Each structure stands twice: as structure tokens, then as C-alpha cells.
Amino acid sequence: MHAHVHSYDPLATDPVCGMRLAPGGPLSEDHRGTTYWFCDPACAAIFREEPGRWTTPEPLTHDHADQDAAHHA
């Protein structure tokens, strides 16, 4: 008999770019009772424009070509 082990993941996922980050920072948005965390202001702004697009099970991709993407490295 195998015991099912539950794991706890302390990280959140930016719904816009998929980056994993620690929740609790200043970049967050509430949508339909759920708080979403963001890696940078650009991702938060993209989310605010169309939140329903980014609350799908899999994050969609976007390009940070117009932004300083050094934080993604």
C-alpha cells in the first residue's frame, strides 16, 4: 500500500508569463475572489487589460521585447 504524499508549493505563478515567484509582493491583482501575483509591472498591466484571458489553466506566452526583461534571466 502506498501513502499519497501531499506537497506544498510556496511559490505562485505569474499568470501572464508563467514565471514562478514568491507571493506577497506589491504586484498583485484580485480577480473573481483569487489573488494573482506578478513578476513586474508590465505583466500586471497586461493582466488588468483582460484578466479573463490570463486566468486559464495554462499561462499564455508574451514577449517582453519592449520591456527590460533582465529580471527573467
N, C-alpha and C positions, 0 to 999 in steps of 0.2 A: 504494500500500500504506500502510495506516495502522498506526502503532505504538500498542499499547494502553498507556496510562499508568496506573500504579497510584498511588493517592493514599493518604496516611497520615493518619488522623484521630486526633489525640492526645486527643480527648475521649471520655468514657464517657457512657452514657445511664442515668439512674435508671430502673430497670425498672418502678417504681410510677407515677411521674408523667410520665416521658419527658423530664425536664429534662436538658440537656447540661451536664456538669461535668468538671473535670479529675480523673482518677483519682489515687489516692494519699492521699486524706484519711482521717480516722479512721473515717468511716462506711462500713463495708463488711461484706458477709456472703459467705461461701463456700457455694455450693450445687452439689453434684454436680461438683466439680472446677473450677467457674468462680467468679471473684470478681465480685460486683456492688457498685457504688458508689451512694451515696445522697446526696441534697441536704440532708436534715435527719433528725433522729432519728425523726420521725413516719413518714416513708417507710420507714426501716429497720425500724421496729416492725411496720408493716403487712406488709412482706415476710416477716419472721420468722414471723408467724402462719400464712402459707400460701404458701411460696416457689414451689410448683409453679404457682400461679395467675399469677405475675408473670414467669415465665421463658418465656412465649410470644413469638413473633416480634414482635408489636406490643404496646407498652405499653397497658394498660387505664387509664382515667382514674379519678380520685377527686377529692373535694372537700376542700380544706384549710380549710373554713369554721370548723372547730373549732380550727384552729392559726393561729399568726401566719404568714401567707403573704407577708409583705413580701419575703422572700428570693426569691420567684418573680417579682417585678416587674422 
